[in-house]
């Protein structure tokens, strides 16, 4: 997926504990899947809110481009992804465990966010 964001505005943080709100299980599993354990630990323990420019090594951003090139670069990337015949299957292989973990948490009632606020 190609996502466009203003790098001066886009931020990443996990400030839920500071706010007194348990982190929702589904988004937490997504964060566990997408972030390195070190970055996840850093964000959780420090309550840091980082700009994308502060942590380029996190690999959350795959490519930077000028605003004027955004549409054409996005289309190129989308076409490259679409040209891979087994992409859907490979994504399921890589992320399949993620969907299963989220479904298991919900069905087991282990969703702290819903328990407190649902």
Buried (B, 14 or more C-beta within 10 A) or exposed (E): EEEEEEEEEBEBBBBBEEEEEBBBBBEBBBBEBEBEEEBBEBBBEEBBEBEBEEBEEBEBBEEEEEEEEEEEBBEEBEEEEEEEEEEEEEEEEEEEEBEEBBEEBEEEEEBBBBEEEE
